[in-house]
Amino acid sequence: MNTMRVEAFLRFCVALLLLTGACLIRFDSQTSLIFASYSKTATFKDMNVLFVLVFLDIAAAGYNLIQLLIRYMLYKQHQKLDMRGSYKHLAWFSFLIDQVVAYMIFAANSACTLAAAYALTGEHHLFWLKLCNKFTRFCTQIGGALICAYVAVLLMAVVSSLSAYSLFRHYSSKAFLVLK
């Protein structure tokens, strides 16, 4: 199978997983009765890391969709003109931004996982309560979103390695970087 098709499929899966995770976090809310007459609604805006994660996931998904569009347009141009061009500048751009996006998504998900662990277990020394006892569905949905995002991180690492391959094949001899 062609590496361009594999990369396109993986980018589509990454975008789909990131958008799913962002929607799960963004539209998740739960109202719980805290005291006899006091109720509290948990939303993604209650924790700053969830707020940031939603926008980073959307930005990373948008980047992957834009890359898909660029690759599709270049593929159609090559078919129409039947030419073999060297797009080193595009390969460098894709490689560097893919690295940034992969690390950015990983860092944001790791910070969110730490915050979710504190919400699950609490922190006695800082007087933070266990929030997942009161907001069980909210915490379960955030956990599902984090699983989607971590799968997207793993797929983004594969996409990043494929973009590294497409970059470094421009600088190697014909027989060195050939996939069979």
DAZIHU-V364392 format. One record per run of one state. SS is the DSSP state (A for helix, B for strand, O for the rest). FROM is the first residue (numbers start at 1). TO is the last residue. If there is no record, write none. Layout:
BEGIN
ss from to
SS FROM TO
SS FROM TO
END
This chain:
BEGIN
ss from to
O 1 2
A 3 26
O 27 29
B 30 33
O 34 38
B 39 42
O 43 43
A 44 46
O 47 47
A 48 81
O 82 87
A 88 121
O 122 122
B 123 123
O 124 127
B 128 128
O 129 135
A 136 168
O 169 180
END
